[in-house]
Amino acid sequence: MKFHNLYSFFRGAALLSGVALFSLSCTSVASNKVNEVQYWLTKGDESVKLQQQPSVKFVNTSNSFQNIEIDDAQKFQYVDGFGYTLTGGSVEVINRLSPSKRKALLNELFGNNKNSISISYLRLSIGASDLDGEVFSYDDLPEGQTDPSLSKFSLAKDKNLIAMLKEILAINPSVKIIAAPWSPPVWMKDNGKSKGGSLKPEFYGTYAQYFVKYIQGMKKEGITIDAVTPQNEPLHPGNNPSLYMPSEQQRNFIKNHLGPVFKTNGIITKIVVYDHNCNKPEYAIDILKDSEANPYIDGSAFHLYEGDISALSTVHDAFPDKNLYFTEQWTGSKGTFTEDLNWHTKNVIIGSMRNWSKIALEWNLANDPKYAPHTDGGCTECKGAITVSGSENFTRNVSYYIIAHASKFVPAGSQRIASTQSDKLSTAAFKTQFGKIVLIVQNDSPSDENFNIKFAGKTAAVTISGRSTATYIF
């Protein structure tokens, strides 16, 4: 992308509610003025949604405002991207749109222009998740049968998802993908059911080959799986589908089967452990402590339905050479725009980034007005970023804006840098590969907050509305 096009990309953004983005430029670009600060805002009251606000300038004045200081000399992790899980249900409802409306939506979500939010990372389910219309694996058999050679393995159930992924990658070939199973084929499980149960030890090797076939099958379709986790929410066997896989089982599966099989088959897809809540960082640490499992592992993944986001730093401090991933957080049918915007921006976006995560993903990309499709026993209250109503209408929900305030302005390859915080203002700052500084700020107070952005000896005085989020670019 050329530099003047980048300016146009930032300048044209306008869409969401409760988040603000400021862009500060220390060099003259196109019509942009030296030391001008641009910003986009989303308010918790929904009166403003990802809309560009009047520019602010750096000036040499003193005031009594609190300071948010940015230091690009202090560098942290590189960012792989922001996005959602593309569930089978998401594909189903997006495909209900007319061809023109569907194309427009995909370009808005994944494109790289002034009207898009530039999603850069997706999560997939290996087989069905609970937000598919039905439970399935890639090797389903009549009861009592097994298939240790995986001769009946097929990705046919995911043909519509694969077709949409090809369209998405045509729009943005750089989108990265992490994938996780909700359950293996039921004939591999000790309870013979899609819900709960554990993987039978005699099928550990077969299941490792199942991952290989999935990765190779997707590759044949032109889809690269960048990373996998062995199990979504391994300590939550009450979902449908699901699997109970405590840390010792996952450790043994990785070190004795999945890791060696990947190596033998030349699979470079990353293995990421855990993929569950922040209340159990010891799960990841227990596996990473194993000297045989550790070399196969790229990092660990977390959700935040329990615990504190600082758990990611706990794992980072124990194993600073391993990566962190934040892979899921839902917004629900009973939540409010204000509460969800502020909590998710503070924890999922800012919190995960300040605690070393390379990605921040919300949960489901799209569903219908009844929060469907879902499996029997799956989530009945999960609200997608998009609600599709008929063939011509879709609605942008709160998680659209939560992600957009990061994905639109912080491209993959950006690096987190230091930024201070206050009691009411949460912040995360990044330096893009284009030399821009992006600062995301969330105001937890119901009142407007005045503060100074301080960078490289310069000061910009700004005001952020109560219960709102802002992103600033230098």
Buried (B, 14 or more C-beta within 10 A) or exposed (E): EEEEEBBBBBBEBBBBBBBBBBBBBBEEBEEBEEBBBBBBBBBBBBEBBBBBBEBBBBEEEEEEBBEBBBBBEEEBBBBBBBBBBBBBBBBBBBBBBEEEBBEBBBBBBBBBEBEBBBBBBBBBBBBBBBBBBEBBBBBBEEEEEBBEEBEEBBBEBBEEBBEBBEEBBEBBEBBBBBBBBBBBBBBBBEBEBBBBBBBBEEBBBBBBBBBBBBBBBBEEBEBBBBBBBBBBBBBBBEBBBBBBBEBEBBBBBBBBBBBBBBEEBEBEBBBBBBBBBBBBBBBBBBBBEBEEBBEBBBBBBBBBEEBBBEBBBBBBEBBEEBBBBBBBBBBEEEBEBBEBBBBBBBBBBBBBBBBBBBBBBBBBBBBBEEBBBBBEBBBEEBBBBBBBEEEEEBEBBBBBBBBBBBBBBBBBBBBBBBBBBBEBBBBBBBBBEBBBBBBBBBBBBEEEBEBBBBBEEBBBBBBBBBBBBBBBBB
